Amino acid sequence: MAVAAFAGMAAIFARHLGEDAPLSYVPVTGSAITLPPGRVIYRADRDPVPFDGESAGTDSVQRTLHLQVADVPNPIEGDRVTVRGTTYKVVPPIARDGNGMVVVTLAKV
């Protein structure tokens, strides 16, 4: 349950940090959802990989999509999403923040 003080924050974050183009979300079961600009936040972060006890750069990228629960209430493993012309599938972990957002991890198809 969302804390009252944070009600509506998911929409504010997505509107200001979200994608500037629509994207398509296709659940394993059900119909495709087109999410308009400013409804989701896409992140592609490079993960450092330990190398001989130190951190070294790598081409490993962890991609996540921050969705509003109001738009995609039950994302599950295997759902598909197209972001910036690239299609990904949802993989674990899938995490709800308790304040109206859910973060899904993406893997290239």
C-alpha positions in Angstrom: 0.0 0.0 0.0 1.4 3.4 -0.9 2.1 5.9 1.8 -0.2 8.9 1.5 2.7 11.4 1.5 4.0 9.7 -1.7 0.7 9.2 -3.5 1.1 10.4 -7.0 4.9 10.4 -7.0 5.1 7.6 -9.5 3.4 9.7 -12.2 5.6 12.7 -11.4 8.9 10.7 -11.6 7.8 9.1 -14.9 6.7 12.3 -16.4 10.0 14.1 -15.7 12.4 11.2 -16.1 10.5 9.0 -18.6 11.0 8.1 -22.2 10.1 10.7 -24.7 8.6 8.2 -27.2 5.8 5.7 -26.8 6.7 2.1 -26.2 4.9 -1.2 -26.6 4.4 -3.7 -23.7 3.1 -7.1 -24.6 2.1 -9.4 -21.7 2.5 -13.2 -22.0 -1.3 -13.3 -21.8 -3.5 -10.5 -22.9 -3.3 -7.6 -25.3 -0.4 -5.3 -26.1 -0.3 -2.0 -24.2 1.0 1.1 -25.9 2.4 3.4 -23.2 2.6 7.1 -24.2 5.7 9.3 -23.7 6.4 10.1 -20.1 4.8 7.0 -18.6 7.9 4.8 -18.0 11.6 5.2 -17.1 14.1 3.1 -19.0 17.6 2.6 -17.6 20.7 1.0 -19.0 23.4 0.9 -16.4 26.8 -0.6 -16.9 27.8 -3.0 -14.1 31.4 -3.2 -13.1 32.8 -6.7 -12.9 35.5 -7.6 -10.3 38.8 -8.5 -11.8 41.6 -9.7 -9.6 40.0 -8.1 -6.6 39.5 -4.8 -8.3 36.6 -3.4 -10.4 37.1 -3.3 -14.1 34.8 -1.9 -16.8 32.8 -4.2 -18.9 30.2 -4.3 -21.7 27.7 -5.9 -19.3 24.6 -3.7 -19.2 21.7 -4.1 -16.8 18.5 -2.8 -18.3 15.5 -2.0 -16.2 12.1 -0.5 -16.9 10.3 1.4 -14.2 6.5 1.1 -14.8 3.6 2.6 -13.1 1.4 -0.1 -11.5 -1.6 1.7 -12.8 -0.4 1.0 -16.4 1.0 -2.5 -16.0 -0.4 -4.0 -12.7 1.1 -7.5 -13.0 4.3 -7.8 -15.1 5.6 -11.3 -15.2 8.6 -13.1 -16.6 8.4 -13.5 -20.3 6.4 -10.4 -21.1 7.9 -8.4 -24.0 8.6 -4.7 -24.3 10.0 -2.7 -27.2 12.0 0.4 -26.2 13.8 2.6 -28.7 13.2 0.0 -31.4 14.8 -2.9 -29.5 12.7 -5.8 -28.1 13.4 -7.2 -24.7 11.8 -9.8 -22.5 11.1 -9.4 -18.8 13.3 -11.5 -16.5 13.7 -11.8 -12.8 13.9 -9.8 -10.6 10.6 -7.9 -10.7 10.3 -5.5 -7.8 7.4 -3.3 -6.5 8.4 -0.2 -4.6 5.1 0.0 -2.6 4.6 3.5 -3.9 3.0 2.9 -7.3 6.0 1.8 -9.3 7.3 -1.6 -10.3 10.8 -2.2 -11.7 11.3 -5.0 -14.2 14.6 -6.3 -15.4 15.0 -6.7 -19.2 17.1 -9.0 -21.4 17.5 -8.6 -25.2 15.4 -11.0 -27.2 
